[in-house]
Amino acid sequence: MVKQSLARTTVGIIGNVISFGLFFSPAPTFYGIIKKKSVEEFKPDPYLATLLNCAFWVFYGMPFVHPNSTLVYTINGIGIVFEIVYLTIFYVYSTNKGRKKLVLFLFIEAIFFVAIVLITMLALHGTTKRSLIVGVICDIFNIMMYVSPLTIMAKVIKTKSVKYMPFWLSVANFLNGLCWTTYALLHPFDIYVLISNSVGVVSGLVQLILYACYCSCKGENNEEDDFEMKPTRIHEISISERVRGGG
């Protein structure tokens, strides 16, 4: 039992390290935004979604919701800090219209999160019931984020090019999902961490298979295609925000 607990902690720490790298991966993009003093065509949507996702996983990891989940709420707590920094940069360098949209969505997210917290704490008693409700909500958000690269994968198949699906990001996503799936299977078993992260393993594996199939193909990489795929690049940035340790 002690050895299994140690193994779970070790796997969780590895998952935290990989998750930290994924949280940090958009940093060059935001450095470019600061340098140009403009968000250009980048959108805050992925970071708004990730902020809410991390917030729910932090709540899920609290002892009064799901005990023995310290490594889940610590890494997602760090994720919240990263997302707040990214969104602050967005706010500073956005247009007035962009700022209003950002504030509006943050307000809606705050109301939704507070409502779930109040319902969970006041209407549900015991960690089993609380874990069920919050865990299902976390899984819904996490699965949505894990399957979001499907649009990128479809583009890879269509163009026969992996230009917009970075190899190392796909590797990191796969390993992250694998770590947290293993973590969930070790004692004490965590069905909610397992469900969404096992989907992440499959998603990451499919990305790697596609990369192996099309990495040697020239694909449609002309200037016209590059121009058409710019919106897809925005979505690519969001992939780095999709896979979260335990959430």
C-alpha positions as CSV (number, residue, x, y, z in Angstrom):
1,M,0.0,0.0,0.0
2,V,2.8,2.4,0.9
3,K,4.7,1.5,-2.3
4,Q,1.5,2.1,-4.4
5,S,1.0,5.5,-2.6
6,L,4.6,6.5,-3.4
7,A,4.2,5.4,-7.0
8,R,1.0,7.5,-7.3
9,T,2.7,10.5,-5.8
10,T,5.7,10.1,-8.2
11,V,3.5,9.8,-11.2
12,G,1.5,12.8,-10.1
13,I,4.6,14.9,-9.7
14,I,5.7,13.9,-13.2
15,G,2.3,14.9,-14.5
16,N,2.6,18.2,-12.7
17,V,6.0,18.9,-14.4
18,I,4.5,18.1,-17.9
19,S,1.4,20.1,-17.2
20,F,3.5,23.1,-16.1
21,G,5.4,22.9,-19.4
22,L,2.0,22.9,-21.2
23,F,0.8,25.9,-19.2
24,F,4.1,27.7,-20.1
25,S,4.1,26.8,-23.8
26,P,2.0,29.9,-25.0
27,A,4.5,32.3,-23.4
28,P,6.3,33.0,-26.7
29,T,3.0,33.9,-28.3
30,F,2.3,36.5,-25.5
31,Y,5.9,37.8,-25.7
32,G,5.2,38.5,-29.3
33,I,1.9,40.3,-28.4
34,I,3.8,42.4,-25.9
35,K,6.5,43.2,-28.4
36,K,4.0,44.2,-31.1
37,K,1.6,45.8,-28.6
38,S,-1.3,44.2,-30.3
39,V,-3.2,40.9,-30.0
40,E,-3.7,40.9,-33.8
41,E,-6.0,38.0,-34.8
42,F,-5.4,35.9,-31.7
43,K,-8.4,35.2,-29.5
44,P,-8.7,34.9,-25.7
45,D,-11.3,32.1,-25.9
46,P,-8.9,29.2,-25.2
47,Y,-7.5,30.9,-22.1
48,L,-11.0,31.8,-20.8
49,A,-12.0,28.1,-21.2
50,T,-8.8,27.0,-19.5
51,L,-9.2,29.4,-16.6
52,L,-12.7,28.0,-15.9
53,N,-11.4,24.4,-16.3
54,C,-8.6,24.9,-13.9
55,A,-10.9,26.6,-11.4
56,F,-13.2,23.6,-11.3
57,W,-10.3,21.2,-11.0
58,V,-9.0,23.2,-8.0
59,F,-12.4,23.0,-6.4
60,Y,-12.6,19.3,-7.2
61,G,-9.2,18.7,-5.5
62,M,-10.2,20.4,-2.2
63,P,-10.4,17.9,0.8
64,F,-14.1,18.7,1.3
65,V,-15.0,17.7,-2.2
66,H,-12.5,14.9,-3.2
67,P,-9.9,14.0,-0.5
68,N,-6.3,12.9,-1.4
69,S,-6.1,15.1,-4.5
70,T,-3.4,17.5,-3.5
71,L,-1.5,17.2,-6.7
72,V,-4.6,17.9,-8.7
73,Y,-5.4,21.2,-7.1
74,T,-1.8,22.4,-6.9
75,I,-1.0,22.2,-10.6
76,N,-4.4,23.6,-11.6
77,G,-3.8,26.4,-9.1
78,I,-0.6,27.2,-10.9
79,G,-2.6,27.0,-14.2
80,I,-5.0,29.7,-12.9
81,V,-2.1,32.1,-12.3
82,F,-0.8,31.5,-15.8
83,E,-4.2,32.1,-17.4
84,I,-4.8,35.3,-15.4
85,V,-1.4,36.6,-16.6
86,Y,-2.2,35.7,-20.2
87,L,-5.7,37.2,-20.0
88,T,-4.3,40.4,-18.4
89,I,-1.9,40.7,-21.4
90,F,-4.9,40.2,-23.7
91,Y,-6.8,42.9,-21.9
92,V,-3.9,45.4,-22.1
93,Y,-3.3,45.0,-25.8
94,S,-6.8,44.4,-27.0
95,T,-9.2,46.9,-28.6
96,N,-12.0,48.5,-26.6
97,K,-14.4,46.0,-28.1
98,G,-12.1,43.1,-27.2
99,R,-11.7,44.3,-23.7
100,K,-15.5,44.5,-23.2
101,K,-15.9,41.0,-24.6
102,L,-13.2,39.7,-22.3
103,V,-14.7,41.3,-19.2
104,L,-18.2,40.1,-20.1
105,F,-17.0,36.4,-20.4
106,L,-15.0,36.6,-17.2
107,F,-18.1,37.9,-15.4
108,I,-20.3,35.1,-16.8
109,E,-17.6,32.5,-15.9
110,A,-17.4,33.9,-12.3
111,I,-21.2,33.7,-11.9
112,F,-21.3,30.1,-13.2
113,F,-18.4,29.0,-11.0
114,V,-19.8,30.6,-7.8
115,A,-23.2,29.1,-8.5
116,I,-21.8,25.6,-8.8
117,V,-19.7,26.1,-5.7
118,L,-22.7,27.3,-3.7
119,I,-25.0,24.5,-4.9
120,T,-22.3,21.9,-4.1
121,M,-21.5,23.2,-0.7
122,L,-25.0,24.0,0.5
123,A,-27.2,21.3,-1.2
124,L,-24.8,18.4,-1.2
125,H,-23.5,16.7,1.9
126,G,-20.5,14.4,1.9
127,T,-17.5,14.0,-0.4
128,T,-19.1,11.3,-2.5
129,K,-22.0,13.4,-3.8
130,R,-19.8,16.5,-4.2
131,S,-17.1,14.5,-6.1
132,L,-19.8,13.2,-8.4
133,I,-21.2,16.6,-9.4
134,V,-18.0,18.5,-9.6
135,G,-16.1,15.6,-11.2
136,V,-18.7,15.2,-14.0
137,I,-18.5,19.0,-14.7
138,C,-14.7,18.8,-14.8
139,D,-14.8,15.8,-17.1
140,I,-17.2,17.6,-19.5
141,F,-14.8,20.6,-19.8
142,N,-11.7,18.4,-20.0
143,I,-13.1,16.1,-22.7
144,M,-14.2,19.1,-24.8
145,M,-10.6,20.4,-24.6
146,Y,-9.1,17.1,-25.4
147,V,-11.2,16.5,-28.5
148,S,-10.7,20.1,-29.7
149,P,-7.6,19.2,-31.8
150,L,-9.9,17.2,-34.1
151,T,-10.2,20.3,-36.4
152,I,-6.4,20.4,-36.6
153,M,-6.2,16.6,-37.3
154,A,-8.8,17.0,-40.1
155,K,-6.7,19.7,-41.6
156,V,-3.6,17.5,-41.5
157,I,-5.4,14.7,-43.4
158,K,-6.9,17.2,-45.9
159,T,-3.6,19.0,-46.6
160,K,-1.3,16.0,-46.0
161,S,0.9,18.3,-43.9
162,V,1.7,18.5,-40.2
163,K,2.8,22.1,-40.5
164,Y,0.2,23.2,-38.0
165,M,0.4,20.3,-35.6
166,P,3.8,20.6,-33.7
167,F,5.3,17.3,-32.9
168,W,6.6,18.1,-29.4
169,L,3.3,19.6,-28.4
170,S,1.5,16.4,-29.5
171,V,4.1,14.3,-27.5
172,A,3.6,16.4,-24.4
173,N,-0.2,16.1,-24.7
174,F,0.1,12.3,-25.0
175,L,2.5,12.0,-22.1
176,N,0.4,14.3,-19.9
177,G,-2.7,12.3,-20.5
178,L,-0.8,9.0,-19.9
179,C,0.6,10.3,-16.6
180,W,-2.7,11.4,-15.2
181,T,-4.5,8.2,-16.4
182,T,-1.8,6.2,-14.5
183,Y,-2.2,8.4,-11.5
184,A,-6.0,7.9,-11.5
185,L,-5.6,4.1,-11.7
186,L,-3.3,3.9,-8.6
187,H,-4.8,3.7,-5.1
188,P,-6.9,5.6,-4.3
189,F,-8.7,5.1,-7.6
190,D,-10.1,8.3,-9.2
191,I,-12.7,7.7,-11.8
192,Y,-13.1,11.4,-12.8
193,V,-9.4,12.0,-13.4
194,L,-9.3,8.7,-15.3
195,I,-12.3,9.4,-17.7
196,S,-11.1,12.6,-19.3
197,N,-7.4,11.9,-19.3
198,S,-7.9,8.5,-20.9
199,V,-9.6,10.4,-23.7
200,G,-6.5,12.6,-23.8
201,V,-4.3,9.6,-24.3
202,V,-6.3,8.4,-27.3
203,S,-6.3,12.0,-28.7
204,G,-2.6,12.4,-28.3
205,L,-1.9,8.9,-29.7
206,V,-4.0,9.7,-32.8
207,Q,-2.1,13.0,-33.3
208,L,1.3,11.1,-33.1
209,I,0.0,8.5,-35.6
210,L,-1.0,11.3,-38.0
211,Y,2.3,12.9,-37.6
212,A,4.1,9.6,-38.4
213,C,1.9,9.2,-41.5
214,Y,2.3,12.8,-42.9
215,C,5.6,14.1,-41.6
216,S,7.4,13.3,-44.8
217,C,4.7,14.7,-47.0
218,K,5.2,18.2,-48.5
219,G,1.5,19.0,-48.3
220,E,-0.2,22.2,-49.4
221,N,2.3,24.7,-47.9
222,N,2.0,27.5,-50.4
223,E,1.4,31.1,-49.4
224,E,-2.3,31.0,-50.3
225,D,-2.8,28.0,-48.0
226,D,-0.8,29.7,-45.2
227,F,-3.1,32.7,-45.4
228,E,-6.2,30.5,-45.3
229,M,-4.9,28.6,-42.3
230,K,-4.2,31.6,-40.1
231,P,-7.4,31.1,-38.1
232,T,-6.4,27.5,-37.6
233,R,-3.1,28.7,-36.0
234,I,-5.2,30.4,-33.4
235,H,-6.7,27.1,-32.6
236,E,-3.3,25.5,-32.5
237,I,-2.3,27.8,-29.7
238,S,-5.3,26.6,-27.8
239,I,-4.2,23.0,-28.0
240,S,-1.4,23.8,-25.5
241,E,-4.1,24.8,-23.1
242,R,-6.2,21.8,-23.6
243,V,-4.4,19.1,-21.6
244,R,-4.2,19.8,-17.9
245,G,-2.9,17.6,-15.2
246,G,-5.9,16.1,-13.6
247,G,-8.0,18.6,-15.4
